[in-house]
Amino acid sequence: MSPSRSVHLSLAIVAVIALVAGCTGGTGGLGAVPTSAPTASAEPTGPDLTPGASGSPTPSDEPTISSEPSDEPTASADTTSAPTSAPSKTAAPAATMIVRAYFVLGGEPGVAGLVPVLREVPKSTAVAAASMKALLAGPTASESGDRRISTAIPEGTTLKSISAKNGVATVDLSTEFDSGGGSASMQYRLAQVVYTLTQFGTIKSVVFQIDGETVTVFGSEGIVLDGPVGRADYFDQLPAIFVDRPAFRAGFASGGRVSGNADVFEATFRIAILDANGQSLVDQQVMATCGTGCRGSFDATLPYTVSKGQWGTLRAYEPSAKDGTPTNVREYPVWITPGG
């Protein structure tokens, strides 16, 4: 095959898998292993072009941020995506980009918590504003039904403005944002905004405003916000094992990276990839940088063998110290493909 035909073939393959994607399947106990491919989301999606989590970006991942985020994110390790059904040979529109929005995946204590979900949005230099608008739009019907994804942000909340300077984003939201809900809801909605904005390496923390006024005490629960808040302020809103990459329904090729953070016994847990029939393709031990009462980061590669692209399941769990029974099991769909 000539070099030019090889390049064209490679581009065609990328286009085939770059149509639908998308911390972090039902949750709760181990549950039944899926016997068929998870239902694909109905909304248009594309490849995961967002940079790595705040705190561990690579230089090429960081959009430049001045008074308003000004560069669209560049490709990262989580770059493949999944088609809604059979792959199409039509590439995603050039006038769109992919951002992450962080919602809440339900489940038992230790399993429930934030999960990243990909969103295809109109291409813009204001990536932080685009990600916030995607967040405020809420989960899709299929996500909130089949997969039990929800949002703690009240309906009707709108984005008034957003700016960033020296790693701190100031986000001004409408008054609906601090209305209703108890303490858990209030903490979750703050966490959703913080994690959504800090997906960009140049934003480390967030200051909240409501109708132009800086918030120091949030909501009727009296949550004190005495300065910028970052991801570490909302570890309680994460599951025991928080997978930040790949995102919910994102593409995940063999040999791809799985990264996030965890607070588990002796920092040790396992990540598995299941195929469309629920068969385990790989079940690998992973170690975080800290464990048992502290939250440590992890970054692992998972090679597996699969004959063709299909919906599979990413499963993260902690074997119990007593008898190895899976605990803190979190799982969600990913589009699995043979490695390059």
C-alpha positions in Angstrom: 0.0 0.0 0.0 1.4 3.5 -0.9 2.2 5.9 2.0 -0.6 8.3 0.9 -3.2 5.5 0.8 -2.0 4.4 4.3 -2.5 8.0 5.6 -6.0 8.2 4.0 -7.0 4.9 5.5 -5.8 5.9 8.9 -7.8 9.2 8.7 -10.9 7.3 7.6 -10.6 5.0 10.6 -10.3 7.9 12.9 -13.4 9.5 11.4 -15.3 6.2 11.8 -14.8 6.1 15.5 -15.0 9.9 16.2 -18.7 10.4 16.4 -20.0 9.7 19.9 -18.4 9.6 23.3 -19.5 9.4 26.7 -15.8 10.2 36.1 -17.4 8.4 36.1 -23.9 1.7 33.7 -25.6 1.3 36.9 -23.9 1.6 40.1 -24.2 0.1 43.6 -23.0 -3.4 44.3 -21.3 -5.4 41.7 -24.6 -6.0 40.0 -25.3 -8.0 36.9 -22.6 -7.9 34.2 -24.1 -6.3 31.1 -25.2 -8.9 28.5 -25.5 -6.5 25.7 -24.0 -3.2 24.6 -25.2 -0.2 26.6 -27.6 2.1 24.9 -25.7 4.9 23.1 -26.6 8.5 23.9 -28.8 10.3 21.5 -27.1 13.6 21.5 -24.3 14.3 19.0 -20.9 13.7 20.3 -17.3 13.5 19.1 -13.7 12.7 20.2 -12.6 13.7 23.6 -10.4 16.8 23.0 -10.3 18.1 26.5 -7.1 18.5 28.3 -6.1 16.4 31.4 -7.4 17.2 34.8 -6.2 20.3 36.6 -3.0 19.6 38.4 -1.6 17.2 35.9 -1.7 18.8 32.5 0.9 18.4 29.8 2.1 21.6 28.1 0.2 20.9 24.9 -3.0 20.4 26.9 -3.3 23.8 28.4 -5.5 26.4 26.8 -4.3 30.0 27.3 -6.6 31.9 29.6 -6.7 35.7 30.0 -9.8 37.5 30.9 -11.8 34.8 29.1 -10.4 31.3 28.2 -9.0 31.9 24.7 -7.8 28.7 23.2 -9.8 25.5 22.4 -8.4 22.4 24.1 -6.1 20.2 22.3 -6.1 16.4 21.9 -5.2 14.2 24.8 -4.9 10.5 25.5 -8.7 10.1 25.6 -9.1 10.8 21.9 -11.3 8.2 20.4 -15.1 8.3 20.6 -18.0 6.0 20.0 -20.8 6.0 17.4 -24.4 6.0 18.5 -25.0 2.7 16.7 -23.1 1.5 13.6 -20.1 3.7 12.8 -20.6 6.2 10.0 -17.9 7.3 7.6 -18.8 11.0 8.1 -16.5 13.0 10.4 -17.9 15.2 13.1 -18.6 18.8 12.0 -15.5 21.0 11.9 -17.4 23.8 13.7 -17.8 21.9 16.9 -15.5 21.0 19.8 -15.7 18.6 22.8 -15.8 19.7 26.4 -16.5 18.0 29.7 -19.4 18.5 32.1 -19.4 16.9 35.5 -22.7 15.4 36.7 -23.6 13.0 39.5 -23.7 9.2 38.9 -25.9 7.6 41.5 -25.2 4.6 43.7 -24.4 3.5 47.2 -22.0 5.3 49.5 -18.5 5.0 48.1 -19.9 4.6 44.6 -22.1 7.7 44.1 -20.4 10.9 43.0 -19.2 13.1 40.2 -18.7 11.7 36.7 -17.3 13.4 33.6 -19.5 13.4 30.6 -18.5 14.6 27.1 -20.5 17.3 25.3 -20.1 18.4 21.7 -20.7 22.2 21.6 -20.3 24.9 18.9 -16.6 25.7 18.4 -15.5 28.8 20.4 -12.5 30.3 21.9 -14.4 30.8 25.1 -14.0 27.1 26.2 -14.8 27.7 29.9 -18.1 29.5 29.1 -18.9 26.7 26.6 -18.3 24.0 29.3 -20.4 25.9 31.8 -23.3 26.2 29.4 -23.1 22.4 28.7 -23.2 21.8 32.4 -26.2 24.0 33.0 -28.1 22.3 30.2 -28.1 19.2 32.4 -28.1 15.4 31.6 -29.8 14.0 28.6 -33.0 11.9 28.9 -31.1 8.7 28.3 -28.4 9.6 30.8 -30.8 10.5 33.6 -33.0 7.5 32.9 -31.0 4.5 31.9 -27.7 5.4 33.6 -29.0 7.3 36.7 -27.0 10.5 36.0 -28.4 13.6 37.6 -27.4 17.2 38.4 -27.7 19.1 41.6 -27.9 22.5 39.8 -31.4 23.9 39.9 -33.3 24.2 36.6 -33.3 27.7 35.2 -29.8 28.5 36.4 -28.0 30.7 33.8 -24.5 31.8 33.3 -24.1 35.6 33.5 -20.4 35.9 33.0 -17.1 34.2 33.5 -13.5 35.5 33.7 -10.2 34.0 34.7 -6.9 35.5 36.0 -3.8 33.9 37.5 -5.5 30.4 37.6 -8.7 31.6 39.3 -12.0 31.6 37.5 -14.7 33.9 38.6 -18.1 32.6 37.6 -21.3 34.6 37.9 -24.5 32.6 38.0 -28.2 33.6 38.3 -29.9 33.5 41.6 -31.5 30.1 40.9 -28.1 28.5 41.6 -28.3 29.1 45.3 -32.0 28.2 45.7 -33.5 25.0 47.2 -31.9 21.8 48.2 -30.1 20.7 51.4 -26.5 20.6 52.3 -25.7 17.6 50.1 -27.3 19.2 47.0 -25.5 22.5 47.7 -22.1 20.8 48.0 -22.7 18.8 44.8 -23.7 21.8 42.7 -20.5 23.7 43.8 -18.4 20.6 43.0 -20.0 20.2 39.6 -19.0 23.8 38.6 -15.5 23.5 40.1 -14.7 20.2 38.4 -16.1 21.4 35.1 -14.0 24.6 35.1 -10.8 23.0 36.4 -10.8 20.5 33.5 -8.6 23.1 31.9 -5.0 23.1 33.2 -4.9 26.9 33.5 -7.8 27.1 35.9 -7.0 25.8 39.4 -9.8 27.2 41.5 -13.1 29.1 41.3 -14.7 32.1 42.9 -18.5 32.1 42.9 -20.8 35.1 42.3 -24.6 35.3 42.3 -26.0 38.1 40.2 -22.7 40.0 40.3 -22.1 39.6 44.1 -19.2 37.5 45.4 -20.5 34.7 47.5 -19.0 34.2 51.0 -21.8 32.2 52.5 -23.6 29.9 50.1 -27.3 29.0 50.3 -29.6 28.5 53.3 -27.2 25.8 54.6 -24.6 28.5 55.3 -21.7 26.9 53.4 -18.7 29.2 53.9 -16.8 30.2 50.8 -14.0 32.3 52.2 -11.9 32.3 49.1 -11.3 30.4 45.8 -12.2 26.7 46.0 -10.6 23.9 44.0 -11.0 20.2 43.4 -9.6 19.1 46.7 -12.4 21.0 48.5 -14.9 18.6 47.1 -13.3 15.2 47.5 -16.4 14.2 49.6 -18.4 14.5 46.4 -16.3 11.8 44.6 -16.7 8.0 44.7 -14.0 6.0 46.5 -12.5 5.3 43.0 -12.9 8.3 40.7 -12.1 7.7 37.1 -11.6 11.0 35.4 -10.4 9.6 32.1 -11.9 8.0 30.1 -15.2 9.9 30.5 -18.7 8.3 30.6 -19.3 6.9 27.1 -15.9 8.0 25.8 -13.8 6.0 23.5 -11.1 3.8 25.0 -8.7 2.0 22.7 -6.6 -0.9 23.9 -3.5 0.4 25.7 -5.3 3.6 26.6 -4.8 5.5 29.8 -7.1 5.4 32.8 -6.5 8.1 35.3 -8.2 9.7 38.3 -7.8 9.4 42.1 -8.9 7.0 44.8 -9.2 6.7 48.6 -9.0 2.9 49.2 -7.4 0.4 51.6 -3.6 0.4 51.1 -4.1 2.5 47.9 -4.8 -0.7 45.9 -7.8 -1.4 43.7 -8.6 -2.9 40.3 -9.9 -1.7 36.9 -11.5 -4.0 34.4 -12.7 -3.6 30.8 -15.7 -5.8 29.8 -16.8 -6.4 26.2 -20.3 -6.1 24.8 -21.1 -9.5 26.1 -19.9 -8.8 29.6 -16.8 -10.9 29.2 -13.7 -9.5 31.0 -11.0 -8.4 28.5 -8.6 -7.2 31.2 -8.7 -6.9 35.0 -5.7 -5.1 36.3 -4.4 -4.1 39.7 -3.9 -0.3 40.0 -2.2 1.6 42.8 -2.9 5.2 43.9 -0.2 7.4 45.3 -2.0 7.4 48.7 -4.7 5.4 50.4 -6.5 4.5 53.6 -7.8 7.9 54.6 -6.2 10.0 51.9 -6.9 10.5 48.3 -4.1 9.6 45.9 -3.9 9.9 42.1 -3.4 7.1 39.7 -2.6 6.7 36.0 -2.5 3.3 34.4 -2.6 1.8 30.9 -4.9 -1.1 30.1 -4.1 -3.3 27.1 -6.7 -5.7 25.9 -7.7 -7.7 22.8 -10.9 -7.1 21.0 -11.7 -7.9 17.3 -13.8 -4.8 16.5 -15.3 -1.6 18.0 -18.2 -2.1 20.4 -19.8 -0.8 23.5 -18.1 -2.2 26.6 -17.9 -1.4 30.3 -15.2 0.2 32.4 -15.4 -1.2 35.9 -13.4 0.1 38.9 -13.6 -1.7 42.2 -11.9 -2.5 45.5 -11.4 -6.1 46.6 -12.4 -6.3 50.2 -9.6 -6.9 52.6 -11.6 -9.8 54.2 -12.3 -12.1 51.3 -11.6 -10.2 48.1 -15.3 -9.6 47.4 -15.6 -6.5 45.0 -16.6 -3.4 46.9 -17.0 0.3 45.9 -17.8 -0.9 42.4 -18.4 1.8 39.9 -19.0 1.1 36.2 -20.1 2.9 33.1 -20.0 2.4 29.3 -17.1 3.1 27.1 -16.5 2.5 23.4 -13.8 -0.1 23.1 -11.6 -0.6 20.0 -8.5 -2.5 19.1 -5.3 -0.6 19.8 -3.4 1.3 17.1 
